[in-house]
């Protein structure tokens, strides 16, 4: 049975991480850690007393504390795409404790919040031995973070354009993810000014799909362009086969759902 | 590694229990306090059989460390049994054949309570979403949705008939 450590400051948490190293696991909501880490790790560090639950917006910049729950996100962040993602991760009792920071570490088919956060161009704040720093969510996944790092929060600017999140699952509620898609498109008159397209379940970690973004070009968001972007997203995917869906089916669904999402904005 | 005294209010009574580090609320309620409506189904947060209310919020006791809810008000089905609305929901479960083996039923009833607290007259979709974390291996779910719909109709004073 593990020892349960509950630091009250970031400095105290960093000290515990430094002291116990690989023998310590960090637990936020506990939806994954209680089953996969608690039975095996000598030290579990809980985040409940660190005051990382705040959700704030100032000067057009959203700041989500790493320990803000998915239920809290649905109530406190009026961005439909993010709310839709939070609402489709597990069921209510899970959303009441699962945290936005913890979700970044949940691999497919659970880590769907990151798909939207990538489309919102979010940044991640991290505390490690060297103090606090921030990096883009894309780099967070591409480069990984040291196991001694503690995610303290997520930041992104209020979306300038419109964002859509869609999840492909095998049932309507509390579904295991086949793939997820999030798009954010900023229009200028009838033309695409900027677009971000992100995929979940299409590769080992959530990813931005720049090939699909480039396929949109800077013109009108019409059916032909959407078709090109959907094909590019499908081609850029490298999903896994598992009990939920095959690699082939996932790649097909990436195309279908990118097309659906962009069509909502056309 | 030390055993700690954890105090909370369970079903209206103040309780102090001894809990090992990260001992689950499920273990404390069921094995410590004898509240056997709280079932151990999957024991990993996936089936809803251990659903309880913590300060009015739906939680899964099997993935909740007992010491994390120290000082909270906890309600299990044993405590909810005292209310008239629970009697109506239970009668509706019986009338609609919404229970067969009954193992998932306490968790279902707790989840229904959480739903009706925020949404007294839920639609069928809302009922299905609210119960989507509660697994039943007997009933095919439809009788359960019927039971909740009918109980909600009755409790909000607008029967469906």
HADDOCK unambig.tbl for C-alpha pairs under 7 A between the chains (distance, minus, plus):
assign (segid A and resid 2 and name CA) (segid B and resid 21 and name CA) 6.70 0.50 0.50
assign (segid A and resid 3 and name CA) (segid B and resid 1 and name CA) 6.15 0.50 0.50
assign (segid A and resid 3 and name CA) (segid B and resid 21 and name CA) 5.89 0.50 0.50
assign (segid A and resid 4 and name CA) (segid B and resid 21 and name CA) 5.77 0.50 0.50
assign (segid A and resid 4 and name CA) (segid B and resid 22 and name CA) 6.35 0.50 0.50
assign (segid A and resid 30 and name CA) (segid B and resid 63 and name CA) 6.45 0.50 0.50
assign (segid A and resid 31 and name CA) (segid B and resid 45 and name CA) 6.60 0.50 0.50
assign (segid A and resid 31 and name CA) (segid B and resid 63 and name CA) 6.39 0.50 0.50
assign (segid A and resid 34 and name CA) (segid B and resid 63 and name CA) 5.62 0.50 0.50
assign (segid A and resid 35 and name CA) (segid B and resid 44 and name CA) 5.56 0.50 0.50
assign (segid A and resid 91 and name CA) (segid B and resid 132 and name CA) 5.94 0.50 0.50
assign (segid A and resid 91 and name CA) (segid B and resid 133 and name CA) 4.88 0.50 0.50
assign (segid A and resid 92 and name CA) (segid B and resid 130 and name CA) 6.56 0.50 0.50
assign (segid A and resid 93 and name CA) (segid B and resid 58 and name CA) 5.14 0.50 0.50
assign (segid A and resid 93 and name CA) (segid B and resid 59 and name CA) 4.87 0.50 0.50
assign (segid A and resid 93 and name CA) (segid B and resid 60 and name CA) 6.24 0.50 0.50
assign (segid A and resid 173 and name CA) (segid B and resid 129 and name CA) 5.59 0.50 0.50
assign (segid A and resid 173 and name CA) (segid B and resid 132 and name CA) 6.00 0.50 0.50
assign (segid A and resid 174 and name CA) (segid B and resid 132 and name CA) 5.78 0.50 0.50
assign (segid A and resid 174 and name CA) (segid B and resid 133 and name CA) 6.74 0.50 0.50
